[in-house]
Structure formats: structure tokens, C-alpha cells
Amino acid sequence: MELRQLRYFVSVVEEGSFTRAAARLHLAQPGLSAQIRQLEKELGQPLLDRSGRSVTPTEVGRAVLPYARAALAAADAVRQTVDAYTGLLRGRVTLGLVSGATGHAFDIAAFLADFHDAHPAMDVALTEDTTERMQAALLTGELDIALLGLTEEAPPPGLAFQTVIDVPLVAAVAPGDPLLDRVDRTSVPLADLSDRPLICLPRGTGVREVFERGCTQAGFRPRVAFEAAAPQVLAKLAARGLGVAVLPAGEDDLQRLIGSRPIAPSRCGSAPAPVHRRPGPRRARASVNAHGMASDSSSAKNIVEHSFSR
């Protein structure tokens, strides 16, 4: 059994296709298929089901997959440990970004540019997804780092975190909306939103989960009329009077276009935090919330460096 065979196997599973995996690995497809068959012959069990439209792991393949990833990560860690003695950080980091985090509140391009300047030998792959799916991807090793918002006081088992900033949610509406008429109050009671059409981030995002949990505690089910992944879109819909947009505080450029008030109770908010995988067979992984990185990019950079130098 060779490391390259395990890498080929993992690539085929992730791509769901020999053709796409061969392109990703810069190999000829027949050669890739031959290496996988050789691995299966050595193990005495088929690892891949080739009967469907896409290639999927067999039951044995699913059991082998986390160990294959762990072996590849361990080999990478050996190289990184040696590089650490020369002061060179090299490798590949797969970064997950919560949808909408590329707005004005967080300059992901500037952060990545600074990181690349400091570590030019590191390759970075960037993908967008929801908090829920990225937490699962961190645990399986598909992601190395994720920029996300936490929704619970404690992270899922296997992850640890430290809160960087606790961001309240705001209700954003068009100018002249009745929610803004009460000049004697500085916040909007959550119950006041029970009969209003709402404009929210999609299910699976930290903001949406925190908001829905708050609504349940307040005794009502939110009436979501529109969903969008980008806060800018939520704000524009609210500005046209289509409902109340539920946004994390801090989107100043957006909230200048519309009226907004913090949502009470104050616990109805999102807690950004750096999260990392607890020690295990794979190298340490980190999850850094977008707002946390925006407020302290040097700390975020240190977390990334620590994650890949262990």
C-alpha cells in the first residue's frame, strides 16, 4: 500500500468520478483506475461502487476513508514539521467561508493576501457554505479552517473554541416602518416580529439558527417570506418594504440605507469564535469566525499558522 494510492482513493471519493479525480490529480484516467484496483486487490475488498452514475464508496470504503485521510494528514504533518525547523510553512489549506461573510464587515481578500505574503509556499482553496455543513466538514477533515458563526455556548463534540466577539442581531426595515416609530426605545422586542414577514439568511447559518431558537423561546414560529445568502440582498429587500430583515450588527454600510434596531432579548445574538479540532489522529484544524478575523486579523493569522505548524 502506498500513500499515493490512498490519495487517489480519497480524490475519487471526493470528486465522485474517476474522470474528475484524474483531472484534479493531473493523471491519465486508466492509470488512476489501475492504481485503485491494485489497492483493492491488496486489501481484498472493493472500496468503490462503480455501478451508478457517480462513483461512491462501498461500506468498506466508507470505513477506510477517515483512516486514509488521517494517513495523508500525518504524512503532510511530517513534511510540515521538517519545514518548521527551516522557518518555512508549506502545504495546502482548505478554507470554508460562511455565505455572506465577504461583505463590507470582513475583507477576506486582504486577510488572504497578508497570509500569502507571509507564507508564499502555502496554497489556499476557498469555498462557501453554511455554518452547519462546515462544522461537519471540519470534523471529517474535508476543511482545515472555517469562517463561521457559532450558535451554541459549546461547540459540537470534537471542536473547541474561544469567543472573539458577541454580535447582536438587528431588525432592519424601510424608513417610516412602525418598528421605528417608538422613539422611547432603543431595541425591538422579539415578540413584535411574530406577525411580520421576515427576510432571513438560509437555514444552516448561525444567524438563522440563533434567531429561530429565540423565536421558539418567545413562543412563536417566525414567518419567513424571503431567504438570501448575502446580507446585502436582505437589506435591499427590506429597504423596498418587503419585510423585516434579520441581520448581524456591524453591517454599517447596509444599515445606513435602512432603519434598524437591536433585537431584544440581548441573548438573541451570534457569537463569532475561533474554533479548532481537538487533538486527534489528524493535525490540528481551526475554525475562525469571519467577524473575529475582521476585528483581530493578526490573531486569526496566528491561529491559521498554529494549525498548520503542529
Steps between C-alpha positions, in 0.01 A plus 500: 500500500635840403406849611430602142241221471323631810511850353349371177225318690410812704496714185263265317263496799505879529447555128254213452661426167819344365507758220483801733743342746751433221474863387548622857804277547639572151499129416372288214173334598613143411803536724286630786253213463783247494645637826162482674448142380846410629413648841172307510680178404753549778225564758283218369183714490343743250521856627296669227159430349526568128147384406320834525524826309753621757769308681424450871686322780386153600431419864866400536605812312304722741669329794845540344453865393571677834814290550619579148453870569678464835796326334530774239472769768769329705733490201434869439568570867841333471591733214364802688696409813822488301411828328439661840868454583591700192239767574303407188128427520381305197205287401136553408226653712134453414304796633122501541323834504147557626277639225476878515820547700667671205299815564632829626543371856780264403770539240587136423715603204724719718537230762596232247739739326679570830517128578637423153765771534613344827484140372539491120548120499145444634223428249153617603169361370188704584140379506169639631249302705275516806619483860327164550666328205842654569500373858438149363775548240749606769432181693545277195816680390356638175567853627806627683362839603149644495381857544165460671269614777439287807143436613552319830688572821702186431620375158418154364697213656851489358532878461612765745463877476567836657254783441649805331196726479131463584286668234132584560239461230315802363162543337541710184200663332415765244494863621164585652427145615293483823786318673694827491216721626566436867773755574488409870664163447833401356421137419222289347341230718521164324124452549436806278623296203250215549249636246746657256635350176870434558805504272766261628822321420448135394456208737831357613655842564590602853289817490190311385537230765549751782201706382266200469601375843419843643159497327424157648587626847273802439213265410454551126612363166664758272322576172790502253396656170842525331836330538836610360860408573637855473419765766506762225202332332309479831552871557387595149182293534425667834567843351224432244253425779479125440550408865728521801859392430680318782870589478808476721602838638802658340383521137525878524500572127177304463324636806558860391261433213222378731379542857611242756467418868666226710272205570425434868564288702873564475574125499350490150836549335780323320831414669792492256797297621820326397425126513751220464484125486599329823822294478449181303653288226494791255692824538339778693238688307355841570180685434514876518187708484495769235412778743773385737756514222379842392533638851838342567658377178840448667345256749327316219826480307670351806224238531546400137877478541469297819258260334743416221825500691403231750 
